[in-house]
Amino acid sequence: MDKKVALVTGSGRRLGRQIAIALAEAGFDIVVNYNQSKNEAIKTLQRIKELGRDAIAVKADITKSAQVKRMVEKAMEKFGQIDVLVNNAAIFPKPVKFWEITDEL
């Protein structure tokens, strides 16, 4: 069987969700990563399954290496491979104008 698997960080909502769904439409099974948006991640997971693809949702804070390792382990247990990694996750610490962005932000 020629399956393809994508792990998309931050794919519970916004752009990450759209990327995960587009990859599912293209024939990928998906690892839906979320940190704080569990309900949205479940909706993303359901949509992917409606498209006939397999998917799992994994909570992991990608700033914590132990959680990233556990996420990858869960992906490998479920699918046995990861073919594509989309590093989409982002944080929004506070609203700021583009020209006011600092290195710290």
C-alpha positions as CSV (number, residue, x, y, z in Angstrom):
1,M,0.0,0.0,0.0
2,D,1.4,3.3,-1.0
3,K,0.2,5.6,1.8
4,K,1.6,9.1,2.6
5,V,1.5,10.7,6.0
6,A,1.8,14.3,7.0
7,L,2.2,15.8,10.4
8,V,1.0,19.4,10.6
9,T,1.8,21.4,13.7
10,G,-0.9,23.8,14.9
11,S,-3.5,22.1,12.6
12,G,-6.5,22.5,14.9
13,R,-7.5,25.8,13.4
14,R,-6.7,28.7,11.1
15,L,-4.1,28.1,8.4
16,G,-2.8,24.8,9.9
17,R,-6.3,23.4,9.6
18,Q,-6.6,24.4,6.0
19,I,-3.2,22.9,5.2
20,A,-4.1,19.6,6.9
21,I,-7.4,19.4,5.0
22,A,-5.7,20.2,1.7
23,L,-3.1,17.5,2.3
24,A,-5.9,15.0,3.1
25,E,-7.7,16.0,-0.1
26,A,-4.4,15.2,-1.9
27,G,-4.3,11.7,-0.4
28,F,-2.4,12.1,2.8
29,D,-3.2,10.6,6.2
30,I,-2.8,13.3,8.8
31,V,-1.3,13.8,12.3
32,V,-3.3,16.8,13.6
33,N,-1.2,18.6,16.2
34,Y,-2.7,21.0,18.7
35,N,-1.7,22.5,22.0
36,Q,-4.7,24.5,23.4
37,S,-7.3,24.0,20.7
38,K,-8.6,20.5,21.4
39,N,-12.2,21.1,20.2
40,E,-11.0,22.6,17.0
41,A,-8.5,19.8,16.5
42,I,-11.3,17.3,16.8
43,K,-13.3,19.1,14.2
44,T,-10.3,19.0,11.9
45,L,-9.9,15.3,12.5
46,Q,-13.6,14.7,11.7
47,R,-13.3,16.7,8.5
48,I,-10.3,14.7,7.4
49,K,-12.1,11.4,8.1
50,E,-15.1,12.6,6.1
51,L,-12.6,12.9,3.2
52,G,-11.8,9.2,3.6
53,R,-8.4,9.7,5.1
54,D,-7.1,8.4,8.4
55,A,-6.0,10.8,11.1
56,I,-5.1,11.2,14.7
57,A,-5.0,14.3,16.9
58,V,-2.1,14.6,19.2
59,K,-1.7,17.3,21.9
60,A,1.9,18.6,22.1
61,D,3.5,21.9,22.9
62,I,6.2,22.0,20.2
63,T,8.4,24.2,22.5
64,K,8.9,21.1,24.7
65,S,11.1,18.5,23.2
66,A,9.7,15.7,25.3
67,Q,6.2,16.4,24.0
68,V,7.5,16.6,20.4
69,K,9.1,13.2,20.9
70,R,5.9,11.7,22.3
71,M,3.9,13.2,19.3
72,V,6.3,11.6,16.8
73,E,6.1,8.3,18.7
74,K,2.3,8.3,18.5
75,A,2.5,9.1,14.8
76,M,4.9,6.3,14.2
77,E,2.8,3.9,16.3
78,K,-0.3,4.8,14.2
79,F,1.1,5.1,10.7
80,G,4.7,3.8,10.8
81,Q,6.0,6.7,8.9
82,I,6.0,10.5,8.5
83,D,6.5,11.7,4.9
84,V,5.8,15.4,5.3
85,L,6.3,17.8,8.2
86,V,4.6,21.2,8.1
87,N,5.9,23.4,10.9
88,N,2.9,25.7,11.0
89,A,2.3,26.2,14.8
90,A,2.6,29.7,16.0
91,I,1.9,31.8,19.1
92,F,0.3,35.2,19.3
93,P,1.7,36.7,22.5
94,K,0.2,40.1,22.0
95,P,-1.1,42.2,19.1
96,V,1.6,44.4,17.6
97,K,2.0,46.4,14.4
98,F,4.3,44.8,11.9
99,W,6.9,47.6,12.1
100,E,6.9,47.2,15.9
101,I,8.0,43.5,15.9
102,T,11.1,42.9,18.0
103,D,13.5,40.0,17.9
104,E,12.1,38.7,21.2
105,L,8.6,38.5,19.6
